[in-house]
């Protein structure tokens, strides 16, 4: 049975991880919903945050991989902690089932749906603010981001797709409509 301090530490960790999940989800939708023209206009006007955002958007695949790797790491860690905490009080099978139901629902609502709604509704204000933190995350996760970036590009190409599949959806490709239009 886990002691009270372990439970408190576990719950605090879950809250922090849920906040990080919300950050990754809201950032993803906010950053990718803005048109390159909007970002370039703001960056050209001297907005340092918009310049940081423009640099991130220069490689949309790497950006997407960074956000997805970060989000998956925190969501898996969150589920693992919930499972460990629940396993102290109920059998392993029940703990896994309860984690799947409870943690899955909590992550879906508070780590995905609500944050993405926020990110989409506040993209012009939010995306520039999160650009620099995302860059720090990218640097911190570089040992994971680079292999996943290369792997997913090569798999996409091997399956007959385009290695830069995100470009038509981000408006970064010549002649493609900007995202959100």
ZIHU-V39619 format. One record per pair of residues at least 24 apart in sequence whose ideal C-beta (glycine too) atoms are under 10 Angstrom apart, sorted by the first residue. I is the first residue (numbers start at 1). J is the second residue. Records with the same first field share a line. If there is no record, write none. Layout:
BEGIN
I->J / J
END
This chain:
BEGIN
1->88 / 89
2->84 / 85 / 86 / 87 / 88 / 89
3->88
6->84 / 85 / 88
7->85 / 88 / 89
9->81 / 85
10->81 / 82 / 84 / 85 / 86 / 88
11->81 / 82 / 85
13->77 / 78 / 80 / 81 / 82 / 85
14->77 / 78 / 79 / 81 / 82 / 85 / 103 / 106
15->78
16->74 / 77 / 78
17->73 / 74 / 75 / 76 / 77 / 78 / 79 / 80 / 81 / 82 / 107 / 111
18->74 / 75 / 78 / 103 / 106 / 107 / 110 / 111 / 115
19->74 / 110 / 111 / 115
20->70 / 71 / 73 / 74 / 75 / 77 / 78 / 111 / 137
21->70 / 71 / 72 / 73 / 74 / 75 / 77 / 78 / 106 / 107 / 110 / 111 / 112 / 115
22->71 / 74 / 107 / 110 / 111 / 112 / 114 / 115 / 116 / 118 / 119
23->67 / 70 / 71 / 74 / 111 / 115 / 119 / 130 / 133 / 134 / 137
24->66 / 67 / 68 / 69 / 70 / 71 / 72 / 73 / 74 / 75 / 111 / 112 / 115 / 119 / 130 / 134 / 137
25->67 / 71 / 75 / 107 / 110 / 111 / 112 / 113 / 114 / 115 / 116 / 117 / 118 / 119
26->111 / 112 / 114 / 115 / 116 / 117 / 118 / 119 / 120 / 121 / 122 / 123 / 126 / 127 / 130
27->56 / 63 / 66 / 67 / 70 / 71 / 115 / 116 / 119 / 123 / 126 / 127 / 129 / 130 / 131 / 133 / 134 / 137
28->63 / 64 / 66 / 67 / 68 / 70 / 71 / 112 / 115 / 116 / 119 / 127 / 130 / 134
29->67 / 112 / 115 / 116 / 117 / 118 / 119 / 120 / 121 / 123 / 126 / 127
30->115 / 116 / 118 / 119 / 120 / 121 / 122 / 123 / 124 / 125 / 126 / 127 / 128 / 129 / 130 / 131
31->56 / 57 / 60 / 63 / 64 / 67 / 119 / 123 / 126 / 127 / 128 / 130 / 131 / 134 / 170 / 179
32->57 / 60 / 63 / 64 / 67 / 119 / 120 / 123 / 127 / 166 / 169 / 170 / 171 / 179 / 180
33->116 / 119 / 120 / 121 / 123 / 124 / 126 / 127 / 170 / 178 / 179 / 180
34->123 / 124 / 126 / 127 / 128 / 170 / 171 / 178 / 179 / 180
35->170 / 171 / 172 / 177 / 178 / 179 / 180 / 181
36->60 / 170 / 171 / 172 / 173 / 176 / 178 / 179
37->171 / 178
38->123 / 124 / 127 / 171 / 178 / 179 / 180
39->124 / 127 / 128 / 131 / 171 / 178
42->124 / 127 / 128
43->128
47->128
48->128 / 131 / 132
49->127 / 128 / 129 / 130 / 131 / 132
50->124 / 127 / 128 / 131
51->128 / 131
52->128 / 129 / 130 / 131 / 132 / 133 / 134 / 135
53->127 / 128 / 129 / 130 / 131 / 132 / 134 / 135
54->128 / 131
55->131 / 132 / 135
56->127 / 130 / 131 / 132 / 134 / 135 / 138
57->127 / 131 / 166 / 170 / 171 / 172
58->172
59->138 / 149 / 164 / 166 / 172
60->164 / 165 / 166 / 167 / 169 / 170 / 171 / 172 / 173 / 179
61->149 / 152 / 153 / 156 / 163 / 164 / 165 / 166 / 167 / 170
62->138 / 142 / 145 / 146 / 148 / 149 / 153 / 166
63->131 / 134 / 135 / 138 / 145 / 149 / 166 / 170
64->149 / 152 / 165 / 166 / 169 / 170
65->138 / 141 / 144 / 145 / 146 / 147 / 148 / 149 / 150 / 151 / 152 / 153 / 166
66->134 / 135 / 137 / 138 / 139 / 140 / 141 / 142 / 144 / 145 / 148 / 149
67->134 / 137 / 138 / 141 / 145
68->145 / 148 / 152
69->137 / 138 / 141 / 144 / 145 / 147 / 148 / 149
70->134 / 137 / 138 / 140 / 141 / 144 / 145
71->107 / 111 / 112
72->144 / 148
73->141 / 144
74->107 / 111
75->103 / 104 / 107 / 108 / 111 / 112
78->103 / 106 / 107 / 111
79->103 / 104 / 106 / 107
82->106 / 107
120->180
123->179 / 180
END
